[in-house]
Amino acid sequence: MMMNKKYDQQIRSNIFLAVSTFFLLMIIGSCSKELEAPDTLEVSNLNPVVRATGGTVSLDITSNTTWKVGSIDAAWLNIENETGTGDGQLRVSYDENDAVEPRTVAFFIVTTKDGKYHKIEFTQLATDPILELEQAEIEVGSRSRTHEIKLNTNIPASGISIEVLYEQEADENWIAGINVEAEVLKFQTALNTVAAERTATIILSYKDTNEDVEDVWDKITVTQMASGNDGPPEIQTFGYVKELPLGVIDENIAVRGNIVSTGASDNFRKNTYIIQDENSMALAFEAVGSLPLKKYDKVSLLLDGAQIETFEDGGVSYRVIRNISTANILASEPDPVFSPKSLYMSDLTEDYLLSLVTLKDVEFAIPHGGYSNFHEYYVTQSYGDHATKHYPAPIRDIRGDDMYLITNREVAYRRNSVPKGSGTITGLVVKIRNSAYGDLGEYSIRHLEESDIAIHANRANGFSEILVEWELGPTTGFPEGTPNLPPTTGPADATLQKDEGTGFYAANTLNGIYLIDKYRGDKSGANTVIAKSSYNVNSWGTGRYWIMDNVSTLGITSSLSLQFEAVSVSSTGTGGGPRDFAVEYSLDGESWNRIANYQLTGQIAANQVQNVTAGLKMFTYSLPNELLNKPSIKIRLLNINNTSVNGGNIAVPGSTSRLGHFSIRYNK
C-alpha cells in the first residue's frame, strides 16, 4: 500500500531530526563546558482550547534551564506544577464552564536566569464546539480575488485546523491566504492561466484534547473558471495606489519596487512587508502564508482583489494592503545594486513614512548605556508592558538636527552598548504618538537589525567632542554635604547643582542632592542597575531648577548641544514629581532666555500602567550660537509649574525628580 504523502514526509523529517540531533550532541559535548548557553524555552501550544467540561491538559515544555509560571488571575484554572527544570510538561487542570460565554485567561511562563518568556492564552468553550460554513460550494472567476464565506463557530481561530485538497495535484497552491476571522472564512484564489477549470476543497476542523471525542469539521468546495480574456495588469505608481479608497482593489493593477522589510524584524510589526519605489515612496502589505521574498528583491506585485485597510503602530494609523499571497507575486529577482536613499534628518517629509532610508553623519546624543535603558525586571511584569514596549534613544546629525531611534523590547541585542562615534543609521521612518516617554518629535526611525546601526564604536571617530559631562559610575565615599561633585569629563571647577541646595549626600536629604540607582541597559546581570549614579532632589515647585555653571566655550565656534536624562517619581495618587520644565540659558545669571519646554513622565511603580517609564528619558537640544566663544555660560532646567507627572499638584517639598546625565558637546 502506498504511504500517505503527508506521513511519509513526517517520517523522513523525524529520521533527519534524529540523525541531526545525534551529531549536534557530539559537537556540543566536545565544546568547552565553560561556555554557558543562553536560556531556551519553547511551549508546544501557546493557545490551548478545551471543551466546557472540566478536565486536564498537558503542555510540553522544551528548555535548558529552570522555568516558572507567573501569577494567574482565574480561580477556575489550576497549574499543578508551577516550576520545572529542563524539558517537561506543564499540567493544567480546569473546572467546568457553566456560563453562556467562553472564557480565556493569559499567563506567562518565564526562565529564572535570563527572563526568556512566552505568553499562553488558555481558552475554555462554554458549550459543545460548533463549526459550520454557510456554503458548501462556490464558483469563482479566473482573476485573482479574495473571498469571504460566513462561518458559525464558537471556537477561537487558534483552535481551528485548515487543510486544502486539490482535485488535480498539478494545480496545487492556487488557493492561498486562508484565514479564519470573526464569523468569516477568508481565502484568495490565484489567477488561472490555463483553459480549464480547477477544483479544490477547503476543510476546517477542530480536534479536542480528549481523544475519545469525535472531531468537529466542515468543508467548502471551490471551483475556479478557466482562463478568460483578462489582459496583463497595468503597472501603476505608488502615489496612485496611496490615493485609492479603503476596501477591495477592483482594478487589474500592479506595482514594481524593492522589498525593504519582510516583516521578520523584532523591531517592527510582524508580517508587515514594505515595498519601496525608486523615489523612496513606500507601501505596506500583509502576507497570508509565507512569501518567497528576500530583503531588497525587485518585485512586481499584483494588487487586483487585495484589500486596502489600516493598522495602528505607535499611536499612528497607516494604510496597509492585506490578503497578499504568492499568487500576487508576478515577478521577483534579487537586486544587488539597490540601497536605501541616504539623507539628513532635515530632508525627511511625509512622503518618506514607512520608507527605508539611511541617515548620514549621525551620533548617539548620549553615547552611554544600551539601546534600551530600562530595568529588565519590568519586562515580565504585566503593569510594565506600556512602559517597556520600546525605548527611544536620541540621535543627532552633524547639522544639529535630532530625532529618536526606537528599539523594541523584543530585540535580542537591546542590551548591547551603543557605539560612541559617528556614522549612519538605516531604518524605517515612522511616527510615535503614544510612547510612555511622551513627545518624541515629528519623526522617529526604527532599525530592522543591529547591522543597520553603522556607527564607529570609538568616540575618537565621531564628529563631536565633549565640553563637559556628568555621567556617574557608582559614586560613594564623599563627605556628606559636599558642595559639588565634579564632572566626569570637562573642567573640574564646573558645577551642576540644585537651587537652594545644601550639597550632595549618599541618602535622602531634604533640599540636598542625594544619589540613587540608575538603569543602564548594557550593565551585566538581570537588573541593569548602576548603584548611586543618578542625582535626586525632593524639593520642587514653580521656579525651582537644576543649574550648570562655570563652563567656558572660548575658542569653540561650531554648534553646541545639550544632553540630559531625567524622570520624576510617580505615585498612586494625584501627586508625584514635577512634570513641566524649560531649558534656559544665561551669560550673567540675571537675564534668562528660553530654548524649549519639555515634559517628564513618572517612574514606573506598582499599580501604574500608563504614562510611566521603566527608566529615565533622554533629551537633546541645540544650543544657540550666542553661547559660542564665551568665558562662562549657564544652563538651567526650570520647573515652570506645580503640575505633577500624574496630572495633579506636586507634593512640595516631598516630590522627587531625578537627573541621570548632563552634558554639553560641540562639533569638532
Protein Blocks (a to p, Z undefined) as FASTA:
>chain_A
ZZdfklmmmmmmmmmmmmmmmmmmmmmmmpcfkbccddddddfblcbcddfbdcdddddd
ddfbdcdddddddfkbccfblbdehjddddddddddfbfbdcddddddddfklopacddd
ddddfbdcddddfbfbdcddfbdcddddddddfbdfklpccddddfblklgokaghiacd
ehiacddddddfbfcdcddddddddddfblkbccdddddddddddddfbdcdddddfklm
mmpcedjddbdcddddddfbghlafkbcehiacdddfkopacddddedjddbdehiacdd
dfehpacddddeehiacdddehiafklmmbdcddfkbccddddfklpcfklgoiacddeh
iadfblghjfbdcdfklmmpmklmmmmmpccdddddfkopacdddddfklmklmpccdfb
dcdddddddddfkbfklpnbjbdcddfbfklmccdfbfklpcbdcfbdcdddddehiaeh
iabacdfbdcfkbccddehiabjcfbdcehiacddddddfkbgcjkopaehibccdfbec
ehiacddehiafehiabdcdddddddddddfblgdcdfbdcddddfkomaccdfbdcddd
ddddehiaghpafbdcdddddddfklgoifbdcdddddfbfcdfkopacddfkbccddfb
dcddddZZ
